[in-house]
């Protein structure tokens, strides 16, 4: 069972709880941001939210590698606690803004802090658990993200029954504060001398241009980004405009996507043991292609909520087949002392894909759903072929990795 890792590794357990509380706060802040945007600019609230999300992605793409390299010698616990404190402070200031540009500045601070926190946090986890425990830790991390996506809107609704939307920001800040406290009271292993080298951290980026596994991962990232953008951006259009559904229908369709992902996360340990990381991850875009094709066929024959929900569940499972085991691949491919740098590079590069897929999904929302689903299936199929071709030769040699690390 994936939950055993929480009992077997106390330090990891505390960090997992820190992740959960921070994610819960982030989910509440997403809802609160939309409400704040409408309060500040009722006639252009969508533009405000879109700009804030664009700033988020730009911060993730640009800040993560720079901050990881610049802060390579900083104490890791201080870095994590400081990032949580910065996030809590930025969120706590949001209820007091009265101009859209102030929102943008605070969002930039918030997301730059997240760009420093997340890769460092991810790189620490392999040092706290053994190999089998790491697979379970990855599964729990995926579950935490899925539960955040599904549960946070419901929690926000419950909170809004009791307090104004400003209260969501207060709870978000409290979540980051609890995360900081949990990290501060957790015993973290001392980093190696190599991992504290800014040059090594920065050189980890080169692995994505020389290691065939990581080059394949970039194709897989594109497939996941295309499908995720389709689901997050176009679900409301498909449900409300094409099926005549309600907001509840939109939430249920998104829940189907999350449920498919959760099923894979719960079975991740068995799947990795049975099939291995490579086979599992290369299967992911194939599942995405099949899911998109089946959804397109179903939409032609009998468009309805059952077809959409089933298709979204398959797409959620396909995304999780790629995303959930990615940490194992990064750990295997990272040059010595470059684990944090590799996580930072993956963090930036995977989010960079959304700078392309989000606008495309927005444009595709005005097209025929069958055409959109078929196009998505073709795109993920191309990504599947590219990833399989790149990864067919197996892992990079030790000499290649050593060259990347500059040793």
N, C-alpha and C positions, 0 to 999 in steps of 0.2 A: 504493500500500500504506500502511496506517495506520502501519506501523512506521517509515516514513521520517521522520516528525516527530521521532523520537528522535535520528536522525543530524543532522537539519537545525537543531535548536534545542537546544544543549547545556544551557542553563539549565533548559528544560522537562524534559529527560531526567533531570536530577538530582532535580527535584521529583517526577517520576513514580516514580522508584525509591524516594523517600521515602514516597510514597503506598502503594506495593506492600508495603514492609516494615512500615509501620504497619497496613495491612489484614491482613497475615499474622498479626501479633501479636494483633489484635483477634479474628480467627477462633479462635485458640488460647485466648484468654481466655474466649470464649463457652463452649467445651467445659469449660474448667477451672472456670468459675463454677458450672456444673451439678453437677460433682463436689464442689466445695467446699460447695455447699448441702446435698447429701446427707450429707456428712461432719459438718456442723454440726447438721442437723436431719433425720434420716432419714425421719421420719414426715410432715414438711411441707416437703420439699425443693422440690416444685412451687410452693408458696406463696412460698418465698424467691426462687426464680428469677423468678416472675411479678412479684413486688414490685420486684425489681431492674430488670426490663425496663420496668416502669411508670415507675420513677424515671428511667430512661434517656430515655423519650419525653417526660416532663415537663421534663427538663433541656433537651432539644432544642427543645421548643416555647417554653419560657419564657426560657431563657438566651441563645440565639443572637442575637435582636434586641437585647436589653439589652447584652450584651457587645460586640456589633459597634458599637453607638452609643457606649458608654462608652470603648471602646478605639480609637476612630477616629483619634485623634492619636498613638497608640503606634506606634513603629517596627514595620513589618510583620514583618521578620525576627525581631526580639526577641519579638514576639507568638507567632509560629509555634514558635520554639524553646522559649519558655516553656511553651506549651501541651503540646508533646511531653514536656518535662521533668515537668510536673505529671501527665501521664498515666502516664509511666514510674514515678514515685514512688508513685502511688495503686495501680497494679497490683503493684508490688514489696511493698507492705504487706499485700496480701490473704492471703498464706499464713500470716500471723501473727495473724489475727483469731480470736476464739473465741466471738463473739456475732453474731447475724444483723444487729443494728442497726449494727455496725461495717462489715459488708459494704455496707449501704445508704449509709452516709456516704461510703465510698470510691468506690462506684459513682457517686454524685452528683458528687464531685470529678472523676472520670474523664470523665463525660459532659459536664459543664460545660466542661471543657478542650476536648473534642472539638467542642462547640458554638461555641467561639471559634476553633478551628483550621480547621474544614472550610469555612465560608463565605469566610474570608479567603484560604485556599488556592485555592479555586475562582475567586475574583475576580482573582487574580494571573495565572492561566493565559492569559487573552486578551491580556495585556500582553507575554507571552513568545513568542507565535507569531503568524503571519499568519492570514488568514481560512481558507484551505484547511487550514493546519496545525491550526487550532482544531477543525475537524470531526474530524480524526484524533485530536487530543488527547481529545475527548469520547468517541470510540470506544474509545480505550485505557483511559480511566477506567472506562467501563462494563465492559470486559473484566476489568479489575483486580477490580472488585466481584464479577463472576460467578465468576472463578477463586478468589477468596477464599472464596466460599460453597461451592464444590465441593471445593477442595483442602485447606482448613484442617482439616476433620474427618479426612481421611486422614492429614494431617501429624500431627495430634494423636494418632491411633492409633499411628503410628510412634514418636513421642516417648515415649508411655506404655509402650511395650515396653522402654524403657531407663531411665526415671526415674519417680518418683511424680508425681501430677498437679500438685504444687507446681512442678515444673519447667516446666510450661506457663506459669505466671505469670512465671517468670524469663525465658523466651524472649519473652514479650509485652513485658516491660519493655525487653529488649534491642532489640526491633523499634522501639519508640518512641525509644530512644536513638540508634539508627542513623538514623532519620528526622530527628531533631533535628540530627545531625551533617551530614547531606546538605543540609538547609535552611540551616544556618549557613555552609556553604561554597559556597552558590549566590549568584551575583550577581543581585539583584532590582532591577527598575526603581524609580526614585523615584516615590512616589505624587504625584498632582496635589494642588494646594491644596484643590480642591473635595472630593476624595475623603477628605480628612482632617477634614472638618467633621462633627461629631456630628449637627448638625441635618439636614444633607443625608442622612446615613446613616439616620437615623430616619425622615425624610420618604419614603424609598424604599418604606416599607410602604404608603403611600397609593396607590402605583401599582397595587397589587393590587385596589383598589376603584374605579379610574378607567380603567385601560387594559384594553380589551376582550380583548386577547391574554392578559393575565395573569389576568383573570377566567375566561377559558376554561381556562387552565392549572389553576385550582383544581378545575374539573370533571374534568379529566384526572387530576389527583392523586388524586381520590376513586376513579376507576375503577381506577387502578394499586394503590391501597391495598386495595381490596376483593379484587382477585384475589391480590395478594401475601399478604394475611392468610389467604385460603382455602388457598393452597398451603402456607404455612409452618405453619399451625395444624392443618389437617385432613388433610394427606397421611398422617400416621401413623395416623389413624383409618380412612381409606379403605383403606390397604394392609393394616394388621394386622387390623382388625375385619371389614371387608367382603370383602376378598379373601383373607384368611388368609395374608398374606405375612409376611416377616421384616424385621428391621432393615435388611438389605441391600436389600430391596425398597423401603423408605422412602428410603434414600440414592439409589437409582437413579431413583426418581420425581422427587426433588428435582433430581438431575443433569439430567434431561430438561428441566425448567423452565429451569435455567441454560444448557443447550445451546441452547435456542431463543433466549434472550437474546443469547448469544454470536454466533450466526449474524447477527443484525441488527447487532450492534456491528461485526463484521468488514466488513459491507457498507455501513456508515453513510455513508462518503464518497460512494460511488456513488449511494446512495439520496437523499441531500440534494441532490446536483448534479442528479439526474434529476427529482425530484419537488418539492423545496423543503421547508423546515422545517414550514410550516403544513400542507400536504397529508400529510406524513409523520406528524405528531403527531395530526392528526384521524383518520387511518386506524387508529391504535393501539387506541382503545376499540372500534372496529368489529371489529377482529381478535379482541379479547377477547370480545366478544359472540358472534361466530361460533364461536370456540374453545369457549366454555362450552356453547353449544347443541349443537355436534357431540359434545362429551364426554358431555352428558346423553343424546343419542340413542344413542351407542355403549354407554352404561351400561345403557340399556333393552334393547338388542338382544343384546349380548354383553359383559357386564362382565368386565374382566380387566386385567392389567398393560399390555397393548399399548394398549388404549383410554386408560387413565390416562396412560401415558407420552406418547402422541401428543398428547393434549389438553393436558397440561402444557407440552409443547414449544411448541405454538401460543400458549398463554397467556404463556409467557416471551418469545416474539417480540413479542407485542402490548404487553407492558409496556415492552420495550426501545424500541419505536417511539415511545413517549411520553417515556421517561426519558432516552434517549441524546441526543436533540437539544435537551433543555430548556436547556442552557447557552447555545446559540445564541439562543434566544428571549429569555432573560434579558439577554443582552448587548445585543440589539437594543432591548429595552423599557426598559432602565435609564435613568433621568434622569442628566444630567451629574453626575459625582461620586458617584453613588449605586449603583455596580455592587456593591460589597461589601454594601451594605444590602439590595439586591434578592436577592442570593444568600442572605443571612441570613434574609430573610423567606420565601423559598421553602423553605429548610431547615426552618424552624419550621412553616410551614403544611402542608407535605407530610407531616411527621411527625405533626402534629396529627390528620390523617386516620386514622392507625392507632389513636389513642385510641378511635375509634368502631369501626373494622373489626376489630380484634383481639378485643374482647369478642363482637361479632356472630359472628365465625368460630368462637369457642369454643362459643357457644350452638348454632350450626348443626351442630356436629359430631355432635350427637345425632339429627339429622333424616335423612330419606331422602336419599342422595346425589343422586338425580335432581332432587329438589326444591331442594337447595342449589345445584346447577349451573344450573338454570333461573333461580332467583332471582338468582344472580350475573350471568347473562347479561342479565336484564332491567335490573338496576341499571347495568351498564356501558353498556347501550344508552341508558338515560336520560342518563347522563353524556356519551355521544357526541353525542346530540342537543343537549344544553345547550352543550357546547363548540363545536359547529358553528354554533349560533345566535349565540353571543356573538362568535365570531371572524369571522363572515361579512362584517363591515364593514371588515376589514383593520386595519392598525396605527393606533394613536392618533396624532393630529396633533402637530406640534412644539409648538403652543401648549398642548395638553393636557399633554404631558410637562413643558414649562416650568412650567406651573402646579403640577404635582405636586412638582417640585423646589423650588418656592418662589422661582423667579427673578423 
